[in-house]
Amino acid sequence: MKHAADLFRSVADRVRPPVCIALGPPWAVASIAKRIARPDTVCYQMDLHQAGRVRECLDEQGATAEVGAKPDLWDIDQRFGTVVFPAAAYGDRELKIDTVEQAYHVLEPGGVLLSLSEYERDNQFAKWHKKVFGKCGESPAGPNGMAFWSTKTDDVPDRRRHEVKYHAKLSDGAPREFVSRPGTFSYGRFDNGSRAMIEVADVRPGDAVLDLGCGAGSVGCLMADKAGPTGRVTFIDSNLRAVQLAEMNAAANGVTNAKFVVATRLQGLETDRFDVILANPPYYAKAEIARLFVEGARDLLKRGGRYYIVTKMPEAVVPMIFDTFGDCSVIENRGYSLVMAGV
Ligand SMILES: C[S@@+](CC[C@H](N)C(=O)[O-])C[C@H]1O[C@@H](n2cnc3c(N)ncnc32)[C@H](O)[C@@H]1O
């Protein structure tokens, strides 16, 4: 969001403190916090990595604000005079709808939601605001994007939860139901890359399994069936909403021997611990997370353990695996490459 600060400036007279900046790209969040210039501003994120980036950008821009990460915006106990939602054009539509809904519940009566859309001509936000707040004002279309504002005139406590259930199963297993929520990977469906991985992975009774980058936890829950009652599954993700879903989905599917970790650098995992590690990393930011999921995983694997990573970019991943594990093999499944290695 290159022009978030300029767009915000055009509507800044509508803001009254305390302010919550909900989600948004870290640089844009920091430039808005700088403009607000109040230490009681709260920047909300649901991913620990993004929260860390917001802190870095605040420092770089010399702005002060508190940064917090929770699964849901409405988990914040404080009530705000204004919620500013800087929504990037490429952002997830369902998450935008969900954020408008959740913002209502953290506003004090009379509080204002200000959504900043990067689109020059946005015809969606007004509709979403009106559904929750009844009315919506908007700025003229322009090169900095468009601003939308609504005032909370009532105080309806009922929370409309946006979530979608989907089903997935092992070829010979019973179908399992999973809940997914906006802002987490593969909303509303089981990812084909993960499906390709679980079809190939060799998981045995009693195995300790790591679902690395677990999202809503489907991979770990399905693998728990193979690991059986003497096995155990650890779920890890940097996104708090994802780990909360993994916990819910594990409980709903009877996966009891489970551990849940929220971390950005694989903190909290024991070395030499896992018989099987299953990784489906995001491949953005020059495959930086993919590298973490390869290099960081090696020491976590027990001797004789099996490591699997799914990718559509084997040319980038295979050299990393060779450097880290010394050897690997590749299986093609469903248009994905499954790279396998061991220690
Ligand atoms: C491609 S998704 C796979 C999700 C899940 N396994 C599935 O099949 O739906 C990658 C996951 O990695 C998580 N992630 C990104 N960076 C991370 C990090 N530094 N540490 C842990 N998880 C991370 C993302 O939040 C996302 O849930």
The ligand as an SDF file (V2000), in Angstrom:
LIG
                    3D

 27 29  0  0  0  0  0  0  0  0999 V2000
    1.2950  -23.3710    2.3520 C   0  0  0  0  0  0  0  0  0  0  0  0
    0.6300  -23.1400    3.9720 S   0  0  0  0  0  0  0  0  0  0  0  0
    0.3030  -24.8130    4.4660 C   0  0  0  0  0  0  0  0  0  0  0  0
   -0.7670  -24.9320    5.5230 C   0  0  0  0  0  0  0  0  0  0  0  0
   -1.2450  -26.3300    5.8800 C   0  0  0  0  0  0  0  0  0  0  0  0
   -0.1870  -27.2780    6.0500 N   0  0  0  0  0  0  0  0  0  0  0  0
   -2.2810  -26.8110    4.9030 C   0  0  0  0  0  0  0  0  0  0  0  0
   -2.0700  -27.8320    4.2770 O   0  0  0  0  0  0  0  0  0  0  0  0
   -3.3260  -26.1790    4.7450 O   0  0  0  0  0  0  0  0  0  0  0  0
    2.0590  -22.6340    4.8720 C   0  0  0  0  0  0  0  0  0  0  0  0
    1.8410  -22.3340    6.3350 C   0  0  0  0  0  0  0  0  0  0  0  0
    3.0910  -21.9070    6.8930 O   0  0  0  0  0  0  0  0  0  0  0  0
    2.8360  -20.9170    7.8570 C   0  0  0  0  0  0  0  0  0  0  0  0
    4.0650  -20.1490    8.1220 N   0  0  0  0  0  0  0  0  0  0  0  0
    4.5750  -19.1080    7.4160 C   0  0  0  0  0  0  0  0  0  0  0  0
    5.7130  -18.6890    7.9950 N   0  0  0  0  0  0  0  0  0  0  0  0
    5.9250  -19.4620    9.0760 C   0  0  0  0  0  0  0  0  0  0  0  0
    6.9530  -19.5230   10.0700 C   0  0  0  0  0  0  0  0  0  0  0  0
    7.9730  -18.6730   10.0570 N   0  0  0  0  0  0  0  0  0  0  0  0
    6.8620  -20.4770   11.0260 N   0  0  0  0  0  0  0  0  0  0  0  0
    5.8100  -21.3310   11.0560 C   0  0  0  0  0  0  0  0  0  0  0  0
    4.8150  -21.3250   10.1360 N   0  0  0  0  0  0  0  0  0  0  0  0
    4.8700  -20.4100    9.1580 C   0  0  0  0  0  0  0  0  0  0  0  0
    1.7050  -20.1040    7.2440 C   0  0  0  0  0  0  0  0  0  0  0  0
    1.0160  -19.3540    8.2270 O   0  0  0  0  0  0  0  0  0  0  0  0
    0.8560  -21.1990    6.6100 C   0  0  0  0  0  0  0  0  0  0  0  0
   -0.1460  -21.6600    7.4820 O   0  0  0  0  0  0  0  0  0  0  0  0
  1  2  1  0
  2  3  1  0
  2 10  1  0
  3  4  1  0
  4  5  1  0
  5  6  1  0
  5  7  1  0
  7  8  2  0
  7  9  1  0
 10 11  1  0
 11 12  1  0
 11 26  1  0
 12 13  1  0
 13 14  1  0
 13 24  1  0
 14 15  1  0
 14 23  1  0
 15 16  2  0
 16 17  1  0
 17 18  1  0
 17 23  2  0
 18 19  1  0
 18 20  2  0
 20 21  1  0
 21 22  2  0
 22 23  1  0
 24 25  1  0
 24 26  1  0
 26 27  1  0
M  CHG  2   2   1   9  -1
M  END
$$$$
